[in-house]
Amino acid sequence: MHVFRGIPTLAKDSTALTIGNFDGVHLGHQAMIIRLNEAAARLNLISCVMIFEPNPREFFAPSQAPVRLTSLREKLEIMADLNIEHVHVCHFNSSFASISAEDFIVRIVRQGLSARWILVGDDFRFGANRRGDCGMLKKYSLQNGFKVEEMKSYTLGGLRVSSTAIRKELAIGDLDAARCLLGRPYSISGRVVGGDKLGKKIGFPTANIQLRHNRPPVSGIFVVKVYGTDEVSPQTEVHGVASLGVRPTIYENGKPVLEVHLFNFDREIYGCHLRVVFLQKIRDEKKYLDLGRLTEQIRHDVEKAKRYFLNS
C-alpha cells in the first residue's frame, strides 16, 4: 500500500475511489473497501481511499469531537491488511474546509485523483458548508468522466454499524459488542515509553504505551493480549493485564495512561511498537486510600486475568 500526504495537482493513475474518516475501520467500512477493491479489479483501476487528518469535527469543534477509535497509524495498518493500493491523507485545515463542492469535484476528484468510479456512503457530505452530497456527485459525473455508486448503511442484527455505536459499547465496557461491530477485538497500538516506574516498585512492572490522543474510548482494568514484544516474530502473543486511566490513587489530575503488566516477561522493550488487544473488562478505575491497598487490588486483578486465560 502506498500512502500519500495530500492530493497531487494531476494524478498519474486512474482510480476507484472512496472518501471518508473511516474511524475504527469497522464492518461497515470493511464492506465498502471490499466493494471498492472488487470494482477496481473489474475496471482495471487503482483502489484508492481518501481520508482526513485531523477529523473535520476535531478541526471545527475540538472539545465536542468524538473520541477516536483508531489513530492514523492504526487506521493505515488495517487498510493495508484490506489490500487497499493507495491512501491519500489530506490535512484538514481552514483552506481545505473552504473548498467549494464544485471545486472539490473538479480539482480533487477528477484531476488530483483521476477517479473513474466512486463509492460513497448514504450520509456522505463534502465541500464548504457540507453542501455537496451523493446527488451532486451523480449530477456532475457524466461531464467529469466518472461513475458514482451509493452504499447504504451496513447493519448487523438490525443495528446500524457505526463508529458512534462502537464508542457507546466501549464506554460501558462491552468489549464483546464492540468486537462484533468492529469485526475484530478492540485494540490500541503505541510505542513503549518511559514511565514513573511505580509498577516495578510495588512488584508489578508495566510497559507504558504512548497514547496518540488523550481521550481514549475505554477506561478501567482489562485482560489483554499483546503483540510486538518480539521484533523477529511479530505475531508472538504475550498475555497480561492493562490499566487505562488517570491513576487517581497516584495523581489528583492525571492524564490518561495505558500501562500493561505482562505475565512471565522480563525483557526491556523500550521503543517497541506494541498492539494491546482488549479481551475483557475486569473493573472500573478506583481511587484507593494508599499504595498498599492499590497493590493488593492489582494482585487480585492479575489473578483474574490469569484465570481468564486458563479457562479460555
C-alpha positions, 0 to 999 in steps of 0.5 A: 500500500502506498500512502500519500500526504495530500492530493497531487495537482494531476494524478498519474493513475486512474482510480476507484475511489472512496472518501471518508474518516473511516474511524475504527475501520469497522464492518461497515467500512470493511464492506465498502473497501471490499466493494471498492477493491472488487470494482477496481479489479473489474475496471482495471483501476487503482483502489484508492481511499481518501481520508482526513487528518485531523477529523473535520469535527476535531478541526471545527469543534475540538472539545465536542469531537468524538473520541477516536477509535483508531489513530492514523497509524492504526487506521493505515495498518488495517487498510493495508491488511484490506489490500487497499493500493493507495491512501491519500491523507489530506490535512484538514485545515481552514483552506481545505474546509473552504473548498467549494463542492464544485471545486472539490469535484473538479480539482480533487476528484477528477484531476488530483485523483483521476477517479473513474468510479466512486463509492460513497456512503448514504450520509456522505457530505463534502465541500464548504458548508457540507453542501455537496452530497451523493446527488451532486456527485451523480449530477456532475459525473457524466461531464467529469468522466466518472461513475458514482455508486451509493452504499447504504448503511451496513447493519448487523442484527438490525443495528446500524454499524457505526463508529458512534455505536462502537464508542457507546459499547466501549464506554460501558465496557462491552468489549464483546459488542464492540468486537462484533461491530468492529469485526475484530477485538478492540485494540490500541497500538503505541510505542513503549515509553518511559514511565514513573516506574511505580509498577516495578516498585510495588512488584508489578512492572508495566510497559507504558504505551504512548497514547496518540490522543488523550481521550481514549474510548475505554477506561478501567482494568482489562485482560489483554493480549499483546503483540510486538514484544518480539521484533523477529516474530511479530505475531508472538502473543504475550498475555497480561493485564492493562490499566487505562486511566488517570491513576487517581490513587497516584495523581489528583489530575492525571492524564490518561495512561495505558500501562500493561503488566505482562505475565512471565516477561522480563525483557526491556522493550523500550521503543517497541511498537506494541498492539494491546488487544482488549479481551475483557473488562475486569473493573472500573478505575478506583481511587484507593486510600494508599499504595498498599491497598492499590497493590493488593487490588492489582494482585487480585486483578492479575489473578483474574486475568490469569484465570481468564486465560486458563479457562479460555 
